[in-house]
Each structure stands twice: as structure tokens, then as C-alpha cells.
Amino acid sequence: MDIDQFRDFVSQRPAPFRSERRETEPSIRAHESALGFELPPSLKWLLTEHGYSAAAGVQPLEDSVARTLACRTAFGLPDHVLILNHWEDAGVVFCMADDRIDCDYAIAWADVSDLLKLAEGVPLPSSTRFFINFAAWSRDRLRVELEALEDGA
């Protein structure tokens, strides 16, 4: 799903993505500067236009960037990784910046211990769930949120 398809996807179901807490262009640039790479366009668009929601599937960027930088210092997390969400016992979600021109990096959902393996250069295990980009991750999060609502009804 590219950025235009993602915008259409969200515009067709805005309620689950809507939140009062949003990012601004200057705050996004500051986070990118601290990380040393650009954030995925779909992530930037969602957080500036709709904000943080369960369907977004990310923690506030200030927390994500702080955790990422702390992990770089603590155990050598590679400089191309951003921890998007740390769910304690449910694992960790992160993006891995690469050379894609569109900066629409892959997203991984793995065990927290896999971050240590990543720092050691060990390939991620087959149990890692990969999403082609942030839009695909967010779409999956919406599916999970909607299923939880249906189960609770």
C-alpha cells in the first residue's frame, strides 16, 4: 500500500485513526534530526493529520526516539532502527531505515530479545512478523482493534 492508497484507506474510516494528540512538521523534523534518518511518509502523514490512536500502532515519537537512542547507547542498536512501540510482554515494533528513495521502510514485530540479536548482526528469527511498510502495519493494527471491539460487543 503506497501513501496515496493509505490516505484513501484512512479517509474511508477516519474515526479509529482520529486522536487529539498530533505531531507537527517541526516536531517531526526534530525527531528525524535526532535519529539521523527520515521517518516513513505514511507515519509522518498519519501522525500530523490524524494523531496517535490504537490503530496507528506507535507510541509517541518523543518516547520512541528516546528509547531508540538509549538502546543505541546501551547495547549498540544499529543507527538505522527506530523502535516504534514497546509492548513489554507483547514484543517490540520497529522500522529499519534503508536506501529506499520513498523512505517507506519495512516494519518488524519481534521479541524484545531480537533487538539484541539485531545489534549483534544476527538475522531476525522466522517468528518475526514483517510488514512491507508503515501503512501495512497500521492497517493490521486497525484490523486487530476492530476485532477486539467485535469480541467485546
C-alpha positions as CSV (number, residue, x, y, z in Angstrom):
1,M,0.0,0.0,0.0
2,D,1.6,3.3,-1.1
3,I,1.0,6.7,0.6
4,D,-2.0,7.6,-1.7
5,Q,-3.7,4.3,-1.1
6,F,-3.1,4.7,2.7
7,R,-4.6,8.1,2.7
8,D,-7.7,6.7,0.9
9,F,-7.8,3.8,3.3
10,V,-7.8,6.1,6.3
11,S,-10.2,8.6,4.8
12,Q,-12.8,5.8,4.3
13,R,-12.6,5.0,8.1
14,P,-11.3,8.1,9.9
15,A,-12.8,7.5,13.4
16,P,-10.4,4.8,14.5
17,F,-7.5,6.9,13.4
18,R,-8.6,10.2,15.0
19,S,-6.8,11.5,18.0
20,E,-6.3,14.8,19.8
21,R,-2.6,14.3,20.2
22,R,-0.8,15.0,16.9
23,E,2.7,15.8,15.7
24,T,3.7,18.9,13.9
25,E,6.1,19.4,11.0
26,P,8.8,20.9,13.3
27,S,8.5,18.1,15.8
28,I,8.8,15.5,13.0
29,R,11.9,17.3,11.7
30,A,13.4,17.3,15.2
31,H,12.8,13.6,15.7
32,E,14.4,12.9,12.3
33,S,17.4,15.0,13.2
34,A,17.9,13.1,16.4
35,L,17.6,9.8,14.7
36,G,19.7,10.7,11.7
37,F,17.2,9.5,9.1
38,E,13.8,10.4,7.6
39,L,10.7,8.8,9.0
40,P,8.3,6.9,6.7
41,P,6.0,9.3,4.8
42,S,2.9,7.4,5.8
43,L,3.9,7.7,9.5
44,K,4.5,11.4,9.2
45,W,1.2,12.0,7.4
46,L,-0.8,9.9,9.9
47,L,0.7,11.5,13.0
48,T,0.4,15.1,11.7
49,E,-3.1,14.7,10.2
50,H,-4.8,12.2,12.5
51,G,-2.6,11.8,15.5
52,Y,-1.9,8.9,17.8
53,S,-4.5,6.2,18.0
54,A,-4.5,2.5,18.8
55,A,-4.9,2.0,15.0
56,A,-1.7,3.9,14.4
57,G,0.2,1.3,16.4
58,V,3.0,3.6,17.6
59,Q,4.0,5.2,20.9
60,P,4.5,9.0,20.9
61,L,7.6,9.7,18.8
62,E,9.4,11.5,21.7
63,D,9.2,8.3,23.7
64,S,10.2,6.1,20.7
65,V,13.1,8.3,19.8
66,A,14.3,8.5,23.4
67,R,14.1,4.7,23.8
68,T,15.8,4.1,20.5
69,L,18.7,6.5,21.4
70,A,19.0,4.8,24.8
71,C,19.2,1.4,23.1
72,R,21.9,2.7,20.7
73,T,24.0,3.7,23.7
74,A,23.2,0.7,25.9
75,F,23.8,-2.2,23.5
76,G,24.6,-0.8,20.1
77,L,21.3,-0.9,18.4
78,P,22.0,-0.1,14.8
79,D,21.6,3.5,13.7
80,H,19.0,2.6,11.1
81,V,16.5,1.3,13.6
82,L,13.6,3.2,15.2
83,I,11.6,1.5,18.0
84,L,8.0,2.4,17.2
85,N,6.3,0.6,20.0
86,H,7.4,-1.4,23.0
87,W,4.6,-3.5,24.4
88,E,6.5,-5.0,27.3
89,D,5.4,-8.7,27.1
90,A,3.9,-8.4,23.6
91,G,7.2,-7.6,21.9
92,V,8.6,-4.6,20.2
93,V,7.8,-3.0,16.8
94,F,10.5,-1.2,14.9
95,C,11.3,0.1,11.5
96,M,14.6,-0.3,9.7
97,A,15.6,2.6,7.5
98,D,17.2,1.6,4.3
99,D,18.1,3.1,0.9
100,R,14.5,3.3,-0.4
101,I,14.0,6.6,-2.1
102,D,10.5,6.9,-0.7
103,C,11.7,6.2,2.9
104,D,8.8,3.7,3.3
105,Y,10.8,1.2,5.4
106,A,9.8,-2.3,6.5
107,I,8.3,-2.7,9.9
108,A,9.1,-5.7,12.1
109,W,7.2,-7.0,15.2
110,A,9.5,-9.2,17.2
111,D,10.5,-10.3,20.6
112,V,12.4,-7.7,22.6
113,S,15.4,-10.0,22.8
114,D,15.6,-9.9,19.0
115,L,16.8,-6.3,19.3
116,L,19.9,-7.6,20.9
117,K,20.4,-10.1,18.1
118,L,19.9,-7.3,15.6
119,A,22.6,-5.3,17.4
120,E,25.0,-8.3,17.1
121,G,24.3,-8.6,13.4
122,V,22.3,-11.8,13.8
123,P,19.4,-12.2,11.3
124,L,15.9,-11.8,12.8
125,P,14.2,-15.2,13.5
126,S,11.4,-16.6,11.4
127,S,8.9,-15.8,14.1
128,T,9.3,-12.1,13.3
129,R,6.3,-10.6,11.7
130,F,7.2,-8.3,8.9
131,F,5.1,-5.6,7.2
132,I,6.2,-4.1,3.9
133,N,5.8,-0.6,5.3
134,F,4.1,1.5,8.0
135,A,0.8,1.7,6.1
136,A,0.6,-2.1,6.1
137,W,1.4,-2.2,9.8
138,S,-1.2,0.4,10.6
139,R,-3.8,-1.4,8.5
140,D,-3.1,-4.6,10.5
141,R,-3.4,-2.6,13.8
142,L,-6.8,-1.4,12.7
143,R,-7.9,-4.9,11.9
144,V,-6.8,-6.0,15.4
145,E,-8.6,-3.1,17.0
146,L,-11.8,-3.8,15.1
147,E,-11.7,-7.5,16.0
148,A,-11.2,-6.5,19.7
149,L,-14.3,-4.2,19.5
150,E,-16.4,-7.0,17.9
151,D,-15.3,-9.5,20.6
152,G,-16.2,-7.1,23.3
153,A,-19.6,-6.3,22.0
